[in-house]
Amino acid sequence: MSQKIAIIGDVHGCIDELRELLTLLEHEQLDATWHLGDLVDRGPDSGAVVALLRQHGITGVMGNHEARLLDLQKRTSSSDISDEKRRSIASLSQDPENWNYLRQLPRIHIIDGIIKRPIALVHGGLWPGLPLWKQPFSVMMAQLIDPVKPGSVAWLTDEKAKAQGLVPWWDLWDGDELVVFGHTVFRQPQVFGNTIGIDTGCVFGGALSALILPDFRIVQVQARRVYAHRDNLFRDD
């Protein structure tokens, strides 16, 4: 019998929704649960989110928000740190083990034995034609990419980048792995070829989603409120 796992999308400090989702997942008889990073920032309690995942023995991959906070933690006296980042740092610092947990998160994680092909977990995205061990640091931020310049990224809303030939990485992905990713906010989880995006914007008033494999089924919790605002954020395709 194959194993059954859950993969959780971007939490962004939404502790109440994470608690509710984990309660729902308790009924799934899972062998393991993973996350896609961006556990922190924007939402109400980054520290509580990380502590809860530690308590449940859940790990995953690093998002760009974890990477940024790990960098800022080294220079908290700097004047260019936003109030939001300072709140996140203070919340995480209530337990030093939260920082140790974030430091050990890899940028990419491969899971075998669930479906007929490997599953690659990554926060942002991957470059086609590039071995996993050669993927750049910016896999945590990939949306629009230049396929011939690994590491070059831009936001989906960047019309200048599109005019220069940058395209969504998922339109180009040709690897054997099924890639499950976060970072790009969709109204509902989206399948593009051999990739699945499951960030459904909980912190922006959307939902917190988990992908169940090998069932290819979504379990969701609706956001209790809008915690952060960004215009034209949700993608429909």
PyMOL commands that set and color helices and strands:
alter all, ss='L'
color gray80, all
select helices_A, chain A and resi 15-28+46-55+64-73+83-92+96-103+132-134+137-140+159-163+169-171+202-204
alter helices_A, ss='H'
color red, helices_A
select strands_A, chain A and resi 5-8+32-35+59-60+108-111+119-122+144-145+153-154+167-168+178-185+190-192+195-199+207-213+217-222
alter strands_A, ss='S'
color yellow, strands_A
deselect
rebuild
show_as cartoon
